[in-house]
Amino acid sequence: MTRLVILGLSLSSSWGNGHATTYRALLRGLDRLGVEVLFLERDVPWYAAHRDLAAPEFCRLAYYGDLEELERDHGSDIAAADAVIVGSYVPDGPAVIDLVQRLARRSAFYDIDTPVTLAKLGRGDEEYLARRQIPGFDVYLSFTGGPILDRLERAFGARRAAALYCSVDETRYRPTGGEMRWDLGYLGTYSPDRQPTLERLLIEPARRLPDLSFVVAGPQYPGDIDWPENVERLDHVPPEEHAAFYCRQRFTLNVTRADMIAAGWSPSVRLFEAAACGTPIVSDWWEGLDSLLPDGEALALAHGPEDVVAALTRTPEAARHAMSQAARERVLEHHTGHARARELLDLLKVGATNTEHRHAAEAVPGGRRAEGR
């Protein structure tokens, strides 16, 4: 049996982070393939107070308090694993990575925040990864595909860089048949760099369409935001209610962080989740999106409030349904946790270290390498 150890930001709590749902879909996929996974999570107060998956059935979850406890209680697990993966934003990341690279037979870094990571390293900020550590990984797994993979190898010395995008658990994200409640919704934690886009693509359309209903769900939004009366606010929607939440929207909005837009090729987990639920998507634009979900076929692109208003008021019901079905079919074929787990195991194979293999492993229909996923 293949045994993996994953050290990530959080598996137990989805509050205020997108890492947990990403890991959950991937680990469920690995479990279906018969892989034994130990997920190690730093026991921090915020996530401890907001755990919505304290006892996963698809892996073993353990907590550690500090580095000494990590090595004492789990050093043997790290040494015995077929591969050990460290994720981005792990507390005391450089020290954790030093420990893993010293003990593990094979190691990988899973960067769920690649553009942010490289921007931080460019400023000399080594909060969760030191530049010197990148060549020490057997493979650098990136949430972002495209040109950034070559940059990781050429400028940062990665032995091998490969895209491993987020994915969706299709058994939990599917149409629920719920009654429509909102014309447009958005699910996401507050982020200062996303807020201007949310203002432009949801709040302003809500002002222009007072007879329609809108919703924004997610924590940490400042109290001074001027929400129109027809925008409902939900502080948190737990993962087990995500599918029902999406299915009660005529359209859902996808908003991308500025660093991800600049890098391109950075699909968010919300994009896949909404598509799997059969909810039509209105999205901001970034390079690579159109080869993933083509504009007009599988989603509606919006550059400004006028585009959103047009989508909400001029899209025939038949076209809305066709859009949702096209997106769902693409996601179920290429972007489930089961599909992503197979990709991960392929990328972790011993000896699969050359660029030609990387290109073959990441190729997908309709896209160049992993860029079109």
C-alpha positions in Angstrom: 0.0 0.0 0.0 1.2 3.5 -0.9 1.7 5.7 2.2 1.8 9.5 2.1 2.2 12.1 4.8 0.8 15.6 4.1 1.6 18.6 6.3 -0.9 21.3 5.4 -2.4 24.5 6.7 -5.7 22.9 7.7 -7.8 19.9 7.0 -10.1 20.2 10.0 -11.3 23.7 9.5 -12.5 25.5 6.3 -13.0 28.8 8.2 -11.1 31.6 6.5 -9.1 29.4 4.1 -9.5 27.6 0.9 -6.9 25.0 1.7 -9.2 22.6 3.7 -11.7 21.9 0.9 -8.8 21.4 -1.6 -7.2 18.8 0.7 -10.5 17.1 1.4 -11.3 16.5 -2.2 -7.8 15.3 -3.0 -7.6 13.0 0.0 -11.0 11.5 -0.7 -9.7 10.7 -4.1 -6.5 9.1 -2.7 -8.6 7.1 -0.3 -10.7 5.7 -3.3 -7.4 4.6 -4.8 -6.4 2.8 -1.7 -3.6 5.2 -0.6 -3.0 5.5 3.1 -2.6 9.2 4.1 -1.6 10.8 7.4 -2.4 14.5 7.5 -0.5 16.5 10.0 -2.0 19.9 11.1 -0.5 22.5 13.5 -2.9 22.8 16.4 -3.6 26.6 16.4 -6.4 28.3 18.3 -8.3 29.8 15.3 -8.8 26.5 13.5 -9.3 24.6 16.7 -12.2 26.9 17.5 -13.8 26.4 14.1 -13.3 22.8 13.2 -16.0 21.4 10.8 -14.2 18.1 10.1 -12.6 16.9 13.2 -12.7 13.2 12.3 -12.3 12.5 8.6 -13.2 9.0 7.4 -10.8 9.1 4.4 -7.4 9.6 6.2 -5.8 9.8 9.6 -5.6 13.3 11.0 -3.2 14.2 13.8 -2.3 17.5 15.4 1.1 18.7 16.7 1.9 21.7 18.9 5.4 22.5 17.8 8.4 21.2 15.9 9.7 19.2 18.8 6.4 17.4 19.1 6.2 16.9 15.3 9.5 15.1 15.2 9.0 13.2 18.4 5.5 11.9 17.6 5.6 11.7 13.8 9.3 11.6 12.7 9.0 7.8 12.1 5.9 8.4 10.0 7.7 10.9 7.9 10.7 8.6 7.4 8.6 5.6 6.5 6.3 7.3 4.0 6.6 6.7 0.3 6.5 10.5 -0.1 5.9 13.5 2.2 4.2 16.7 1.0 4.4 20.0 2.7 1.8 22.6 1.8 2.0 26.4 1.6 1.3 28.6 4.6 2.2 25.8 7.1 3.3 27.6 10.3 7.1 27.6 10.8 7.2 26.3 7.2 11.0 26.5 6.6 11.7 24.6 9.8 9.1 22.0 9.0 10.6 21.6 5.5 14.1 21.2 6.9 12.8 18.4 9.1 11.0 16.7 6.2 13.9 17.0 3.8 16.2 15.5 6.4 13.9 12.5 7.2 11.8 11.8 4.1 12.8 9.5 1.3 10.9 11.6 -1.2 9.4 15.1 -0.7 7.2 17.6 -2.5 6.0 21.1 -1.9 2.3 21.7 -2.7 1.9 25.4 -3.4 -1.7 26.4 -3.2 -0.6 30.1 -3.4 2.1 30.0 -6.1 2.0 33.7 -7.3 1.8 34.9 -3.7 4.8 32.6 -2.7 7.0 33.9 -5.6 6.1 37.5 -4.8 7.1 36.9 -1.2 10.3 35.2 -2.1 11.1 38.1 -4.4 10.8 40.5 -1.4 13.0 38.2 0.7 10.0 37.1 2.7 10.4 33.4 3.6 7.4 33.0 5.9 6.6 29.5 4.9 9.2 28.5 2.3 12.9 29.4 2.0 14.3 29.9 -1.5 17.2 27.5 -0.7 14.8 24.7 0.0 13.1 24.6 -3.5 15.9 22.5 -5.2 15.6 20.0 -2.3 12.1 18.8 -3.3 11.7 16.0 -5.8 8.7 17.9 -7.3 7.2 21.3 -6.8 3.4 21.0 -7.1 1.7 24.2 -8.1 -1.8 25.5 -8.1 -0.8 27.7 -11.0 0.1 26.3 -14.4 1.5 27.9 -17.5 4.7 29.9 -17.7 5.2 30.0 -14.0 6.2 26.3 -14.0 9.2 27.1 -16.3 10.1 30.0 -14.0 10.1 27.8 -11.0 12.7 25.5 -12.7 14.8 28.1 -14.3 14.9 30.9 -11.8 14.3 29.1 -8.5 16.0 25.8 -9.2 13.1 23.4 -8.8 14.1 20.0 -10.0 10.7 19.6 -11.5 7.6 21.8 -11.4 4.2 20.5 -12.2 0.7 21.8 -12.0 -1.7 20.1 -9.5 -4.8 22.2 -9.5 -7.6 22.2 -7.0 -10.4 19.7 -7.5 -14.0 19.0 -6.5 -15.5 16.0 -4.7 -18.3 15.2 -7.1 -20.1 13.0 -4.6 -20.7 16.1 -2.4 -20.9 18.9 -5.1 -23.8 18.0 -7.4 -27.3 19.4 -8.2 -29.6 19.3 -5.2 -32.8 20.5 -6.9 -33.3 23.3 -4.3 -35.6 26.2 -5.0 -34.0 29.3 -6.4 -33.5 32.1 -3.8 -30.9 34.4 -5.3 -30.2 35.7 -8.8 -26.5 36.1 -8.1 -24.3 34.9 -5.2 -20.7 34.9 -4.2 -18.9 32.5 -1.7 -15.5 33.6 -0.4 -13.6 35.0 2.5 -13.0 38.7 2.5 -9.8 39.8 0.7 -8.8 43.4 0.2 -7.5 42.7 -3.4 -10.8 40.9 -4.3 -13.1 43.5 -2.8 -12.9 46.0 -5.7 -14.0 43.3 -8.1 -16.8 42.2 -5.8 -17.9 45.9 -5.7 -17.8 46.1 -9.5 -19.4 42.8 -10.3 -21.9 42.2 -7.6 -22.6 45.2 -5.4 -23.0 47.7 -8.3 -25.2 45.3 -10.3 -27.3 44.9 -7.1 -27.8 48.7 -7.0 -28.8 48.7 -10.6 -31.2 45.8 -10.3 -33.1 46.5 -7.0 -35.8 43.9 -7.9 -33.3 41.0 -8.0 -31.8 39.3 -5.0 -28.1 38.8 -4.2 -26.0 37.1 -1.6 -22.4 37.3 -0.3 -21.3 34.5 2.0 -18.0 34.4 3.9 -16.2 35.6 7.0 -14.0 38.6 7.8 -15.9 41.3 5.8 -15.4 44.7 7.5 -18.4 46.3 9.1 -18.2 49.5 7.1 -19.1 48.0 3.7 -22.2 49.6 2.2 -24.3 46.6 1.2 -27.4 47.4 -0.8 -30.7 46.2 0.8 -31.1 43.4 -1.8 -27.7 41.8 -0.9 -28.0 39.2 1.9 -24.9 38.6 4.0 -24.1 35.1 5.4 -21.0 34.9 7.7 -20.2 31.3 6.9 -21.5 28.4 4.9 -20.0 25.1 6.0 -18.8 22.8 3.3 -21.6 20.3 3.8 -24.0 23.1 2.8 -22.0 24.5 -0.2 -23.9 22.4 -2.8 -27.3 23.6 -1.5 -26.0 27.1 -1.4 -24.8 27.1 -5.1 -28.0 25.4 -6.3 -30.2 28.1 -4.9 -28.5 30.7 -7.2 -29.4 31.4 -10.8 -25.8 32.5 -11.3 -22.8 32.4 -9.1 -19.9 34.9 -9.2 -16.2 33.8 -9.4 -13.7 36.5 -8.3 -10.0 35.9 -8.5 -7.2 37.3 -6.4 -5.0 39.9 -8.1 -1.8 37.8 -7.9 -3.6 34.9 -9.5 -5.0 37.1 -12.3 -1.5 38.4 -13.0 -0.1 34.8 -13.2 -3.0 33.3 -15.1 -3.8 29.6 -15.3 -5.1 29.7 -11.7 -8.6 28.1 -11.4 -10.1 28.4 -7.9 -11.9 25.6 -6.1 -15.1 27.6 -6.1 -15.1 27.6 -9.9 -15.1 23.8 -10.0 -17.5 23.4 -7.1 -20.1 25.7 -8.7 -19.7 24.0 -12.0 -20.1 20.5 -10.5 -23.4 21.7 -8.9 -24.7 22.8 -12.2 -24.8 26.5 -11.3 -24.0 28.9 -14.2 -20.9 31.0 -13.5 -20.2 34.7 -14.1 -16.4 35.2 -13.8 -13.7 37.8 -14.0 -11.1 37.1 -16.6 -7.6 35.7 -16.4 -5.3 34.1 -19.0 -6.1 30.4 -19.4 -9.7 30.6 -18.2 -11.2 30.4 -21.7 -9.5 27.0 -22.5 -10.9 25.7 -19.2 -14.5 27.0 -19.4 -15.1 28.9 -22.7 -16.9 32.2 -22.5 -20.5 31.9 -23.8 -20.3 28.1 -23.7 -19.5 27.1 -20.2 -19.6 30.5 -18.3 -20.2 34.2 -18.8 -17.2 36.6 -18.6 -17.7 39.9 -16.9 -15.4 42.9 -17.2 -17.8 45.4 -15.6 -21.2 45.7 -14.0 -22.8 46.1 -17.5 -21.8 42.5 -18.3 -23.3 41.2 -15.1 -26.5 43.1 -15.6 -26.7 41.7 -19.2 -26.1 38.1 -17.9 -28.8 38.4 -15.3 -31.4 40.0 -17.5 -30.8 38.8 -21.0 -29.8 35.2 -20.7 -32.6 32.9 -21.8 -33.4 30.0 -19.5 -32.4 27.4 -22.2 -29.0 29.1 -22.6 -28.4 29.3 -18.9 -29.1 25.6 -18.6 -26.8 24.7 -21.5 -24.0 26.8 -20.0 -24.3 25.0 -16.6 -24.3 21.6 -18.3 -21.3 22.3 -20.4 -19.3 23.4 -17.3 -20.4 20.4 -15.3 -19.4 17.9 -17.9 -15.9 19.4 -18.3 -15.3 19.5 -14.5 -16.6 15.9 -14.0 -14.3 14.6 -16.7 -11.1 16.4 -15.7 -11.3 18.1 -12.3 -12.6 15.7 -9.6 -10.6 14.7 -6.5 -10.3 11.2 -8.0 -8.8 12.5 -11.2 -6.5 14.8 -9.3 -5.4 11.9 -7.0 -4.3 9.9 -10.0 -2.3 12.8 -11.3 -0.6 13.2 -7.9 0.5 9.6 -7.7 1.8 9.8 -11.3 3.8 12.9 -10.4 5.3 11.3 -7.3 6.6 8.3 -9.2 10.3 7.6 -8.6 12.4 8.5 -11.7 9.7 10.6 -13.4 11.8 13.7 -13.3 12.2 15.0 -16.8 10.5 17.9 -18.5 9.1 15.7 -21.3 7.3 13.5 -18.7 5.9 16.7 -17.0 4.4 17.9 -20.2 2.8 14.6 -21.0 1.4 14.2 -17.4 -0.1 17.6 -17.5 -1.6 17.6 -21.0 -5.4 17.9 -21.1 -7.8 18.1 -23.9 -8.1 21.6 -25.4 -5.2 23.1 -23.5 -1.4 23.5 -23.6 0.1 21.3 -20.8 -1.8 22.0 -17.6 -2.6 25.5 -18.6 -6.0 24.7 -20.0 -7.3 22.8 -17.0 
